[in-house]
Amino acid sequence: MSARPEVTDLLARVASGDASARESLFERVYDELKRVARGQMRRSGEWLPIDPTTLLHEAWIKLDAAKLPKLDGSRHFYNVFGQAMRQILVDYARSHTAQRRGGGIAHTDLTERIEEPHKSADDLLAVDAALSKLEACDPELAELVEWHFFAGISFVDIANARSVTERTVRRHWDLARMFLADAIGSAAASA
């Protein structure tokens, strides 16, 4: 998010109808968004059937030409991009768990040890459900989680975007994590 003014300028040019600005925007944010996608892939586990490039491009497609002109600055862009990545990962997790529960024919090899390769998909769905609860209670904390967890934005950059100290962002992050852990624990206990 360090090049925010340039991203904001490019978004303004897209909104004014500059056809070359959309491509310039994609080129400008590509490396940063690819880094974010790689981080998501590492955190999500090996069950995902896509690679970071595909995740990035699917998220970009979700931000189609109709949505880009409506984005109000780089903060809004990164927020919407984080939401797009979250939706894509959750859709893959839902599809993956549906197949695991009989939605498709499963090939099973007998081995000496039992693995839990699907745990990450279940974890991602639990985080998504907990994040939806947090969003209903405190939209700013939910936005912080989306920015840091799903969009990979650093605490320093979030603090700059929100005009607060990094320490404040870290305190809010701790509060959000406690809420999410409690919501995930409550859901697991009731299941």
N, C-alpha and C positions, 0 to 999 in steps of 0.2 A: 504494500500500500504506500510505499515511499514516493511513488510518482503520481500521487492523487491529483494534483492540479492538471497534469497533462491528460489524465483519464477523464477528468471533468470537462476539460476543453473539447476532447474528442467526442464525448457524449453530447455536448451542446451542438457540435457540428453535425452529428448524426440527426439530432432533433430538428436542425434547420434544413435538412434535406441533402446534405453533402454526401454523395454516394461513396466517395473514397474514404470517408471518415470511419465507416464500419470496418473496412479492411485494415485501416491504420490502427484502430482500436484493438482489433484481434491480434495484430502483430505486436503491439505495445504490451499487452497483458499476457501473451501466450506463455512466456517462460515462467512467470509467476504462477499462473494458473496450472501449468503442468507440474510445478513443484507441489502445489496444493493437492493435485490429483494423485501424485506419487505417495504423498503422506496418507491420503485416504486409503489407498490400496494397501499400504503397509499396516495400517490400523485395522482394516476390515478383514484381513486374513486371505487365505488362498482359495476360498470358495468362489470368489467372484470370477465370472466367465469373461471379463473384459480386462483391458490393460489401461494404464493411466491416460494414454492418448485418446482412447475411445471414451473414457469417462469425461475428459475435458471437452471433447467434441460433442458428446451428447448433451452436456450442460450448456454449451454454446448454442446448440440447436434449440434448446428450451428457451433461450433468450432470443427468440426469432426477431426478425426485422420490425415487427409490430411493437414489441416490448422495448427495444433499445431507445427509441426516441422519447419514451415516457419516463426513463430513468433520470432521476434528479441528482446528478453528481456521482462521484466515485464511491462515496459511502453507500448510496443506494445500489449502485452496480455490484459491489462486492457482497452486499447483503442478499440481493436477488440471486447472484451466482452461487453463494453458499446454500441458499434454499434449493436451487436447481440440483446441485450435487447431492444434497440430502435426499431429495425426492427420487433421484435415479438410484442411489444406493439402497434406499428402502424398497423401491420397486423390485430390484434384483433380489433383495433378501426375502421379500414376500414370495416371489416366484420360486426361489430356491427352496424355501421351507414348504411350499405347496407341493413341489415335486417330491420332496422327501417324505411327505405324508400321503403319498399315493397318487399324486398328480402325473406321475410318469413311472416308467418301469425302471427300477433301480438295479444296477449291477453291483453285486457284493462279492468281495474276495474274502476268504477266510484267512485270517492272520493270527499270530500269537498274541497280539496286543489289540486293545480296543482304542480307537481314536475318536476324537470328537471334532471332525472337520467342519461341522455345521454350527458349532457353538458361536462363531463370530456373526453369522447371519441372525441367529436368535438374539444375540446381544444387541445388534444394531436395531432390530425391531423394538426391543425393550427400551433402548435409549430414545428412539423416535416417539414411542408412546409417552414416556416420561417427559420428553421435551414439549410435547403437545400440552401436557398438564401444566408445565412451567409457563408456557406461553399464555395460557388462560389466567394464571396468577400474576405473572410479572413479565410482560413482553420484552422489557429491556434486558433482563437476565437471559431470556431465551435467545434474544438477538446476539448477546455475548457468546453463548454456547455455539450458535451457528457460525459466527465469525471465526472463533478460535478453533473449534473442533471440526467443522465441516469446510470452512473456507481457508483454514490454516493461517489466519492473520495473527500476528504476534501481539502480545499484551501492550507493548510499546506503541504499536500502530493503532491499536484500539483506543488506548488512552489519548493519543493525539486526535483521533477522529471524534472522540467524545469530549474533548477538552477537560480531561480529568487526569489525575496522576496514575502512574502505572500501579502504585500500591493500591489505589482504589479499585482498579480493574481486577487486580489479583484477589482482593477481598470479595468482590462480587463473584469472581470465578469460584472461589471456595464456597460461597453461599449457594451458587447454582449447582455445584457438584454435590453438596449435601442434599439439596432438594431432589436432584435426579437419583442419587443413591437411595434415598428414602422411598421415592416413587417406584423405583425398580424393585426394591426389597418388598414393598407392599404388594406389588403386582405378583411377584414370585410366590409370596406367602399365600395369596388368595387363589393361586392356580392349582 
